[in-house]
Amino acid sequence: MKVPILSIRDLSVRYGSTTILENVSMDVEQGDMLGILGPNGAGKTTLFNSILMLQEHEGMVSIFGYSNGARKYVLPFIGYLPQRFSIDQNFPATVEDLIFTGLISIRYMKKNAHLLERNGYRWSYDPRLSNRERIDEALSMVGLEYARRKRIGMLSGGELQRALIAKILVSKPLMLILDEPFTALDQDAQIKLFNILKALNEEIGITIILAAHDLMLLMKLAKHIACIDKRIFFHGSKDECLTTDLVRLYSEHAMHIHMRDHESIGNTRRASSSTG
């Protein structure tokens, strides 16, 4: 029997007296598409960094059945797209060059693929394919065949997101973690990315965890929703999401955050005026 692809128990992150995450627990099964919903500062990026061993934390994180320090051996089987990725327009690398860098981890993945098999997972690596064929396949999956030799500094925001996802996909990861992938994309680019992620999950079976601010977008794309603001105050299916009236609760919570931030800005301005 397979263990959950990701299991988290009592995960907490603190900076001094400030709590960023508190007692977060959840399981993610293989093939799921989990949407992580929360306002700015809710701890979404910190959660991802903790999973990927980029952030010190309390509690337990298990990936493919390997917990805490042992999970470093299976981390390459997770593709990660961070929230911010900027490119110098004069950087000479092409889309093909960028995707090629995603092949670097394959040697390490081949060495540790047996660890996945012990817990019922399989890495679908075909040794007969050349690097060129792997890059061709990744480009096709994100619809960027036309941009193979285009400099990455000349890509649109949507094209860059798709190129970065192709870089991840070229090594055939079993799970993707995407931090706010739809941010700053126009509607056309959002639709293209939406369809790509849906196909990766439903047709190929890649487990996807993605963060977003937009509950309606996640309701269309994700199979499960986790709503977080330092703690998880909802984690369930889309149907459960509707029956618990999460739409209203999250709207009210987001408005509270907005009003709190607005009041904080106002207080800062008043303080500056009084001292100016």
C-alpha positions as CSV (number, residue, x, y, z in Angstrom):
1,M,0.0,0.0,0.0
2,K,1.4,3.4,-1.0
3,V,2.1,6.0,1.7
4,P,0.8,9.5,1.0
5,I,3.0,11.3,-1.5
6,L,3.3,14.1,1.0
7,S,2.5,14.0,4.8
8,I,2.9,16.9,7.2
9,R,2.3,16.8,10.9
10,D,2.4,19.7,13.4
11,L,4.6,21.9,11.2
12,S,5.5,25.2,12.8
13,V,7.9,28.0,11.8
14,R,8.8,30.8,14.1
15,Y,11.2,33.8,13.8
16,G,11.9,34.8,17.4
17,S,8.5,35.7,18.9
18,T,6.7,35.8,15.5
19,T,4.8,32.7,14.4
20,I,4.7,32.2,10.6
21,L,3.1,28.7,10.6
22,E,1.5,26.9,13.5
23,N,0.7,23.2,13.8
24,V,0.0,22.6,10.1
25,S,-1.0,19.0,9.3
26,M,-2.2,17.5,6.1
27,D,-1.8,14.5,3.7
28,V,-1.6,14.7,-0.1
29,E,-2.3,11.5,-2.1
30,Q,-0.7,10.7,-5.4
31,G,-2.6,12.2,-8.4
32,D,-4.2,15.0,-6.3
33,M,-4.3,18.7,-7.4
34,L,-4.3,20.6,-4.2
35,G,-4.9,24.4,-4.2
36,I,-3.3,26.3,-1.3
37,L,-5.4,29.4,-0.7
38,G,-4.3,32.3,1.5
39,P,-3.6,36.1,1.5
40,N,-0.1,37.6,1.4
41,G,1.8,36.7,4.5
42,A,-0.3,33.7,5.2
43,G,2.7,31.4,5.2
44,K,2.2,29.7,1.8
45,T,5.8,30.2,0.6
46,T,7.2,29.3,4.0
47,L,5.2,26.0,3.8
48,F,6.7,25.2,0.5
49,N,10.2,26.1,1.6
50,S,9.7,23.8,4.7
51,I,8.6,20.9,2.5
52,L,11.6,21.4,0.3
53,M,14.1,21.7,3.2
54,L,14.8,25.3,2.4
55,Q,13.4,26.5,5.7
56,E,14.1,25.3,9.3
57,H,10.9,24.1,11.0
58,E,9.4,22.1,13.8
59,G,7.3,19.1,13.2
60,M,7.4,16.3,10.6
61,V,7.4,16.3,6.8
62,S,7.4,13.1,4.8
63,I,7.8,12.8,1.0
64,F,7.3,9.5,-0.7
65,G,7.5,8.0,2.8
66,Y,10.8,9.5,3.7
67,S,10.6,12.0,6.6
68,N,12.8,14.8,7.9
69,G,16.5,14.5,6.9
70,A,16.0,11.4,4.8
71,R,13.7,13.2,2.4
72,K,16.6,15.0,0.8
73,Y,17.3,11.8,-1.2
74,V,13.9,12.0,-2.9
75,L,13.6,15.8,-3.3
76,P,14.8,15.8,-6.9
77,F,11.6,13.9,-7.8
78,I,9.7,17.2,-7.0
79,G,9.6,20.0,-9.5
80,Y,9.4,23.5,-7.8
81,L,8.5,26.8,-9.4
82,P,9.1,29.7,-7.0
83,Q,6.9,32.8,-6.8
84,R,9.4,35.2,-8.3
85,F,11.8,34.5,-11.1
86,S,13.3,37.4,-13.0
87,I,15.4,37.3,-16.2
88,D,17.8,39.9,-17.5
89,Q,16.6,40.7,-21.1
90,N,20.2,40.5,-22.3
91,F,20.8,37.1,-20.8
92,P,22.0,35.0,-23.9
93,A,20.4,31.6,-23.0
94,T,17.6,30.3,-25.2
95,V,14.5,28.4,-24.1
96,E,16.3,25.2,-25.2
97,D,19.3,26.1,-23.0
98,L,17.0,26.7,-20.0
99,I,15.2,23.4,-20.4
100,F,18.5,21.6,-20.8
101,T,19.5,22.6,-17.2
102,G,16.6,20.6,-16.0
103,L,18.4,17.4,-17.1
104,I,21.2,17.9,-14.6
105,S,19.2,16.1,-11.8
106,I,18.5,13.0,-13.9
107,R,21.8,11.3,-12.9
108,Y,20.9,11.7,-9.2
109,M,17.3,10.6,-9.8
110,K,18.5,7.4,-11.5
111,K,20.7,6.6,-8.5
112,N,17.8,7.0,-6.0
113,A,14.8,5.8,-8.0
114,H,14.8,2.5,-6.0
115,L,13.9,4.5,-2.9
116,L,10.6,5.4,-4.5
117,E,9.9,1.8,-5.5
118,R,10.2,0.7,-1.9
119,N,7.1,2.7,-1.1
120,G,5.1,2.0,-4.2
121,Y,6.1,4.9,-6.5
122,R,7.7,4.6,-9.9
123,W,9.8,7.2,-11.8
124,S,8.8,6.9,-15.5
125,Y,12.3,7.4,-17.0
126,D,13.0,6.0,-20.5
127,P,16.8,5.6,-20.9
128,R,16.3,5.2,-24.7
129,L,15.5,8.8,-25.2
130,S,18.2,11.4,-26.1
131,N,18.4,14.7,-24.4
132,R,17.1,16.3,-27.6
133,E,14.0,14.1,-27.5
134,R,13.4,14.9,-23.8
135,I,13.6,18.6,-24.6
136,D,11.2,18.2,-27.5
137,E,8.7,16.3,-25.3
138,A,8.9,19.0,-22.6
139,L,8.4,21.8,-25.2
140,S,5.4,20.0,-26.6
141,M,3.8,19.5,-23.2
142,V,3.7,23.3,-22.6
143,G,3.1,24.4,-26.2
144,L,6.4,26.2,-26.7
145,E,7.8,24.3,-29.8
146,Y,7.9,27.6,-31.7
147,A,10.1,29.2,-29.1
148,R,12.9,26.7,-28.8
149,R,15.7,29.1,-29.9
150,K,14.1,32.2,-28.6
151,R,16.1,34.0,-25.9
152,I,14.5,33.7,-22.5
153,G,14.9,37.4,-21.9
154,M,12.6,38.1,-24.8
155,L,9.7,35.9,-23.6
156,S,6.4,37.2,-22.4
157,G,5.4,36.5,-18.8
158,G,3.2,33.6,-19.8
159,E,5.9,32.1,-22.1
160,L,8.5,32.3,-19.3
161,Q,6.2,30.5,-16.9
162,R,5.7,27.8,-19.4
163,A,9.4,27.6,-20.2
164,L,10.2,27.2,-16.5
165,I,7.6,24.5,-16.2
166,A,9.1,22.7,-19.2
167,K,12.5,22.9,-17.4
168,I,10.9,21.1,-14.5
169,L,9.0,18.5,-16.6
170,V,12.1,17.4,-18.6
171,S,13.2,15.2,-15.7
172,K,9.8,13.6,-15.2
173,P,9.0,14.6,-11.6
174,L,6.2,12.9,-9.8
175,M,5.0,16.0,-8.1
176,L,5.0,19.8,-8.8
177,I,4.9,22.6,-6.3
178,L,4.0,25.9,-7.9
179,D,4.0,29.1,-5.8
180,E,1.5,31.6,-7.2
181,P,2.1,30.5,-10.9
182,F,-0.8,32.7,-12.2
183,T,0.4,36.0,-10.6
184,A,1.0,38.8,-13.1
185,L,-0.2,36.8,-16.1
186,D,-2.8,38.2,-18.5
187,Q,-6.0,36.4,-19.1
188,D,-4.8,34.6,-22.2
189,A,-1.6,33.4,-20.5
190,Q,-3.7,32.3,-17.4
191,I,-6.0,30.2,-19.6
192,K,-3.0,28.5,-21.4
193,L,-1.3,27.7,-18.0
194,F,-4.6,26.5,-16.6
195,N,-5.1,24.0,-19.4
196,I,-1.5,22.8,-19.2
197,L,-1.7,22.1,-15.4
198,K,-5.1,20.4,-15.9
199,A,-3.6,18.1,-18.6
200,L,-0.5,17.3,-16.5
201,N,-2.7,16.2,-13.6
202,E,-5.5,14.5,-15.4
203,E,-3.8,12.9,-18.4
204,I,-0.3,12.2,-17.0
205,G,-1.2,11.8,-13.4
206,I,1.4,14.3,-11.9
207,T,0.5,15.4,-8.4
208,I,0.3,19.2,-8.2
209,I,0.3,21.6,-5.3
210,L,-0.2,25.2,-6.2
211,A,-0.7,28.4,-4.2
212,A,-3.0,31.2,-5.3
213,H,-5.1,34.1,-4.0
214,D,-8.1,33.4,-6.3
215,L,-10.5,30.9,-4.8
216,M,-12.7,30.8,-7.9
217,L,-9.7,29.8,-10.0
218,L,-8.7,27.0,-7.6
219,M,-12.3,25.8,-7.5
220,K,-12.2,25.2,-11.2
221,L,-8.7,23.7,-11.3
222,A,-8.0,21.9,-8.0
223,K,-9.5,18.7,-6.6
224,H,-8.9,19.7,-3.0
225,I,-8.5,23.1,-1.3
226,A,-6.4,24.0,1.8
227,C,-7.1,27.5,3.2
228,I,-4.2,28.8,5.3
229,D,-3.4,31.8,7.4
230,K,-0.6,30.6,9.6
231,R,-2.8,27.7,10.5
232,I,-5.0,25.6,8.2
233,F,-8.6,26.4,8.8
234,F,-9.9,24.3,5.9
235,H,-8.7,21.3,4.0
236,G,-11.1,19.2,1.9
237,S,-12.7,18.5,-1.4
238,K,-14.3,21.2,-3.6
239,D,-17.7,19.8,-2.6
240,E,-16.8,20.1,1.1
241,C,-15.5,23.6,0.3
242,L,-19.0,24.6,-0.9
243,T,-20.9,23.0,1.9
244,T,-18.7,24.8,4.6
245,D,-19.4,28.2,3.0
246,L,-15.7,28.8,2.6
247,V,-16.3,31.3,-0.2
248,R,-18.0,33.7,2.3
249,L,-15.6,32.9,5.1
250,Y,-12.5,33.5,2.9
251,S,-14.0,36.7,1.5
252,E,-14.6,38.1,5.0
253,H,-11.1,37.0,6.0
254,A,-9.5,38.7,3.0
255,M,-11.5,41.9,3.7
256,H,-10.3,41.8,7.3
257,I,-6.7,41.5,6.1
258,H,-7.2,44.3,3.6
259,M,-8.8,46.6,6.3
260,R,-6.0,45.8,8.8
261,D,-3.3,46.6,6.2
262,H,-5.2,49.8,5.2
263,E,-5.4,50.9,8.8
264,S,-1.7,50.1,9.3
265,I,-0.7,52.2,6.3
266,G,-2.9,55.0,7.5
267,N,-1.3,55.0,11.0
268,T,2.1,55.0,9.4
269,R,1.2,58.1,7.3
270,R,-0.3,59.9,10.3
271,A,2.8,59.1,12.3
272,S,5.0,60.4,9.5
273,S,2.9,63.6,9.2
274,S,3.1,64.3,12.9
275,T,6.9,64.0,12.9
276,G,7.5,65.8,9.6
